[in-house]
Amino acid sequence: MQKSTEYLDNKLKNSSLKDYDNLIKDLPSAKELTFPEFLNKYLSEHNLNLSDIVKASQIPKDYVYQLVDGRRKPTKDRVIALCVSAGMSLQEINRALKICNVGVLYSKDARDTAIILCISENKSVDEINDFLYEKGHPILETSKEAKSLNK
């Protein structure tokens, strides 16, 4: 069973160099999940159907299936749209963004702040895009059509 970060931090505070070998036994595997592994694990743990997530995300179905089988690398906006559609928390969305190496949502960025607020209020991709548009920010680029609207 994987230990919480808080548990590991507390254990580390009360340890010294001679405790290293015992400490690392409690660490999770060094292998980081890929985005497809992360998404599939999340969907499985929450009994979610990928086809429902695809519809809600507004991302073309073929593109999503290429993401899920690892043939494509997602963009930040598409990761956000998929994660929002799956009902992920801000922390889970930022983890997915880190895994994809596309940058996390950053509170010092006005557009990211708008997205963060929408996530905290459980808004859908449509609602997020409406709010972004209303505030003069580019909408989430989930498709070629969305990309052309941002120009």
Beta strands, then each sheet from edge to edge (+ up, - down):
end
